[in-house]
Amino acid sequence: MADLDLPASAGRALDGHVGATSALSPQRAFERLSRAVRSLVRYEPSDPWELDTESLPKPLAGYRRLVRAFAARHLRPLSLSADLEPHEPPGRCSPASLEVLRAAGRAGLLSDLLPRPLGSMSPGLLRYPLFFPQALKTEELAAVDGGLMLLICANGLGAAPVVLSGELGSIRRHLLPAFRASERGDPHVFAFAITEPDAGSDVEEGHGAVRYRPGVSARRVPGGYRIRGRKCFISGGDIARSIVVFSALEGEGMESWTAFLVPNSAPGFRVARTELKMGMRASGAAEIELDEVFVPDSSVLGALRSGWALNRATLNMSRIPVAAMAVGFARAATEEATRFACRFRLAGKPLASFQEVQLALAQMEAETSSARGMVWRAAARRQARQAEASAAKFHCTDVARRVCETAMDLMSNHATLHENRVEKAFRDARLTQIFEGTNQINRLAVIEDDQERLLDAIDASERARSNA
Ligand SMILES: Cc1cc2nc3c(=O)[nH]c(=O)nc-3n(C[C@H](O)[C@H](O)[C@H](O)COP(=O)(O)OP(=O)(O)OC[C@H]3O[C@@H](n4cnc5c(N)ncnc54)[C@H](O)[C@@H]3O)c2cc1C
């Protein structure tokens, strides 16, 4: 079982199994196979995390180990308390969470979207798609704490459009000074702002966007633009120093959407509120107000009117790390439930002795592992594919919810206790079904990607019908 030190079980057995010393135990039986066959089939207790890590190419495996060690050192000690911190007013981060951000910055986890010397990504990782390390990072952090994970990882979502703008000038101007500050322990965090009070899905899928009249607009003025309107539910928007605001050009519709880099120090920029939400509480979801905020021409990311494309490109990539964070929650819930099943006794026996419980634990392991496989396959593509990223997002987040629910069922009233971490994983996992496009919208994105093929098939079948 994942991440557990189970006692050596020689001479003993769980109900429904033979012990390791029995002549019929798989261990003993395998010993009798020839060395050549044993090299093909392995039968020994193994740590699934290690097995998965060993299956990765060395640079990715090294990165996974590094983030896991970071999470154990910096997130684990705070993971329960950060969730209980009083709701901070806009612009404030609890001192403990701020310390985690500082540590993440120093460790290079806020600047790893680009390779050294631009960012902190080790050159060995350059051979792999940009979002593979990000996916590994989010799973490792989420497996320890969802709120602190989002506090760190929302920065990658915010910085992504700057990278995807493909403009060296923007990268040099906006990202490099921010990355250097973060690496010095002075976290300069980015946030990604598309959602508006009247539009969540409508700014994520084409059908709704066609009809939506944007609530945030940018008016041309000498030397730049003045932006007005509101964005809401912006992860990390309460503490971000740079916010990528997607805005229409005045008098135009969604086709004119343009991404602007807005510093939080700009006059007219205000964090109006942060939401008290059910999960991932260490990360603020902020409503931001832009009251005639002036931004110079140099703050436009990519070309004017390229915001919709930049938004969709960012989402197609970032949905993979969101799927990965869900895997982290499923893993955390599986580990907690397994520990509990070994510790808790029912009718004089450990819970893990009951076969119904074993079936549930095996199912949780398998679902988590298959979700991880889906994430890694999507993350390994040189070019992110919308259908694959969206399918990973909705499937893995649904898996996480199911696995957390099974853990809650197994642990019953113990699951409801904050100290046992499962209710927290459950609350955190539930959010992943909603953000980065609801799971319904992500299902539709899979079909959207396949639209041409489906239309061709419909045409072909209609032609066949009319020829018949
Ligand atoms: C914790 C958290 C963090 C977030 N972080 C960010 C962030 O950093 N940046 C940001 O910009 N936004 C962020 N969001 C916003 C998030 O992306 C939106 O909440 C999400 O897109 C859903 O939008 P909505 O809540 O407005 O739902 P709506 O769009 O109002 O949808 C309501 C319901 O209608 C369904 N629906 C909508 N359109 C269709 C359709 N065409 N067909 C079928 N069903 C449909 C939806 O699936 C949903 O069930 C965050 C949200 C949360 C909760």
Ligand as a Chemical Component Dictionary entry (heavy atoms), coordinates in Angstrom:
data_LIG
# 
_chem_comp.id                   LIG 
_chem_comp.type                 NON-POLYMER 
_chem_comp.pdbx_formal_charge   0 
_chem_comp.three_letter_code    LIG 
# 
loop_
_chem_comp_atom.comp_id 
_chem_comp_atom.atom_id 
_chem_comp_atom.alt_atom_id 
_chem_comp_atom.type_symbol 
_chem_comp_atom.charge 
_chem_comp_atom.model_Cartn_x 
_chem_comp_atom.model_Cartn_y 
_chem_comp_atom.model_Cartn_z 
_chem_comp_atom.pdbx_ordinal 
LIG C1  C1  C 0 -11.583 27.612 -5.846  1  
LIG C2  C2  C 0 -11.747 28.250 -7.169  2  
LIG C3  C3  C 0 -10.649 28.800 -7.796  3  
LIG C4  C4  C 0 -10.783 29.433 -9.028  4  
LIG N1  N1  N 0 -9.682  30.023 -9.601  5  
LIG C5  C5  C 0 -9.848  30.781 -10.720 6  
LIG C6  C6  C 0 -8.741  31.519 -11.265 7  
LIG O1  O1  O 0 -7.616  31.458 -10.773 8  
LIG N2  N2  N 0 -8.969  32.305 -12.336 9  
LIG C7  C7  C 0 -10.200 32.415 -12.920 10 
LIG O2  O2  O 0 -10.333 33.156 -13.871 11 
LIG N3  N3  N 0 -11.272 31.699 -12.443 12 
LIG C8  C8  C 0 -11.118 30.891 -11.358 13 
LIG N4  N4  N 0 -12.183 30.181 -10.842 14 
LIG C9  C9  C 0 -13.476 30.240 -11.519 15 
LIG C10 C10 C 0 -13.827 28.923 -12.188 16 
LIG O3  O3  O 0 -12.997 28.679 -13.290 17 
LIG C11 C11 C 0 -15.316 28.964 -12.522 18 
LIG O4  O4  O 0 -16.010 28.868 -11.294 19 
LIG C12 C12 C 0 -15.761 27.838 -13.413 20 
LIG O5  O5  O 0 -15.329 28.072 -14.709 21 
LIG C13 C13 C 0 -17.272 27.661 -13.429 22 
LIG O6  O6  O 0 -17.887 28.862 -13.726 23 
LIG P1  P1  P 0 -19.205 29.342 -12.934 24 
LIG O7  O7  O 0 -18.974 29.022 -11.498 25 
LIG O8  O8  O 0 -19.472 30.748 -13.298 26 
LIG O9  O9  O 0 -20.330 28.388 -13.478 27 
LIG P2  P2  P 0 -21.374 28.693 -14.664 28 
LIG O10 O10 O 0 -20.635 28.987 -15.911 29 
LIG O11 O11 O 0 -22.347 29.696 -14.195 30 
LIG O12 O12 O 0 -22.071 27.288 -14.807 31 
LIG C14 C14 C 0 -23.198 26.867 -14.011 32 
LIG C15 C15 C 0 -23.546 25.445 -14.406 33 
LIG O13 O13 O 0 -23.943 25.421 -15.787 34 
LIG C16 C16 C 0 -23.166 24.454 -16.494 35 
LIG N5  N5  N 0 -22.949 24.937 -17.857 36 
LIG C17 C17 C 0 -22.494 26.151 -18.232 37 
LIG N6  N6  N 0 -22.439 26.232 -19.580 38 
LIG C18 C18 C 0 -22.836 25.032 -20.065 39 
LIG C19 C19 C 0 -22.985 24.487 -21.373 40 
LIG N7  N7  N 0 -22.706 25.204 -22.470 41 
LIG N8  N8  N 0 -23.431 23.215 -21.490 42 
LIG C20 C20 C 0 -23.717 22.473 -20.390 43 
LIG N9  N9  N 0 -23.591 22.935 -19.126 44 
LIG C21 C21 C 0 -23.161 24.194 -18.966 45 
LIG C22 C22 C 0 -21.857 24.362 -15.736 46 
LIG O14 O14 O 0 -21.188 23.150 -15.989 47 
LIG C23 C23 C 0 -22.355 24.468 -14.300 48 
LIG O15 O15 O 0 -22.843 23.231 -13.888 49 
LIG C24 C24 C 0 -12.062 29.509 -9.634  50 
LIG C25 C25 C 0 -13.171 28.921 -9.020  51 
LIG C26 C26 C 0 -13.026 28.303 -7.800  52 
LIG C27 C27 C 0 -14.230 27.694 -7.154  53 
# 
loop_
_chem_comp_bond.comp_id 
_chem_comp_bond.atom_id_1 
_chem_comp_bond.atom_id_2 
_chem_comp_bond.value_order 
_chem_comp_bond.pdbx_ordinal 
LIG C1  C2  SING 1  
LIG C2  C3  SING 2  
LIG C2  C26 DOUB 3  
LIG C3  C4  DOUB 4  
LIG C4  N1  SING 5  
LIG C4  C24 SING 6  
LIG N1  C5  DOUB 7  
LIG C5  C6  SING 8  
LIG C5  C8  SING 9  
LIG C6  O1  DOUB 10 
LIG C6  N2  SING 11 
LIG N2  C7  SING 12 
LIG C7  O2  DOUB 13 
LIG C7  N3  SING 14 
LIG N3  C8  DOUB 15 
LIG C8  N4  SING 16 
LIG N4  C9  SING 17 
LIG N4  C24 SING 18 
LIG C9  C10 SING 19 
LIG C10 O3  SING 20 
LIG C10 C11 SING 21 
LIG C11 O4  SING 22 
LIG C11 C12 SING 23 
LIG C12 O5  SING 24 
LIG C12 C13 SING 25 
LIG C13 O6  SING 26 
LIG O6  P1  SING 27 
LIG P1  O7  DOUB 28 
LIG P1  O8  SING 29 
LIG P1  O9  SING 30 
LIG O9  P2  SING 31 
LIG P2  O10 DOUB 32 
LIG P2  O11 SING 33 
LIG P2  O12 SING 34 
LIG O12 C14 SING 35 
LIG C14 C15 SING 36 
LIG C15 O13 SING 37 
LIG C15 C23 SING 38 
LIG O13 C16 SING 39 
LIG C16 N5  SING 40 
LIG C16 C22 SING 41 
LIG N5  C17 SING 42 
LIG N5  C21 SING 43 
LIG C17 N6  DOUB 44 
LIG N6  C18 SING 45 
LIG C18 C19 SING 46 
LIG C18 C21 DOUB 47 
LIG C19 N7  SING 48 
LIG C19 N8  DOUB 49 
LIG N8  C20 SING 50 
LIG C20 N9  DOUB 51 
LIG N9  C21 SING 52 
LIG C22 O14 SING 53 
LIG C22 C23 SING 54 
LIG C23 O15 SING 55 
LIG C24 C25 DOUB 56 
LIG C25 C26 SING 57 
LIG C26 C27 SING 58 
# 
